[in-house]
Amino acid sequence: MISNFSVNRRNHGHWDIWNDKRRIFSIRGGPSNYFIRDEREDKPQRELQGFKTVNACMACICDELMYELIVADGQEPAIIESWNV
């Protein structure tokens, strides 16, 4: 999990998501045809396509960056087989 990130809009259809040091995601495209480029160094480079809005792109990116694996005290963790992930 990244502790903080910022979003910069360069122009229409051109958004960049940064951590403290470098760009980690970019959003490109236009209405009904946006894509996300994952530029993180510790992950395989990939592009996610088929987003209708910048909001949908940001929801996907925030889901990736803000994911927290938390088990509450006293709660039994749910375990699934690795092939199912």
Secondary structure, 3 states (H helix, E strand, C coil): CCCCCEEEEEECCEEEEECCCCEEEEEEEECCEEEEEECCCCCCCEEEEEECCHHHHHHHHHHHHCCCCCCCCCCCCCCCCHHHC
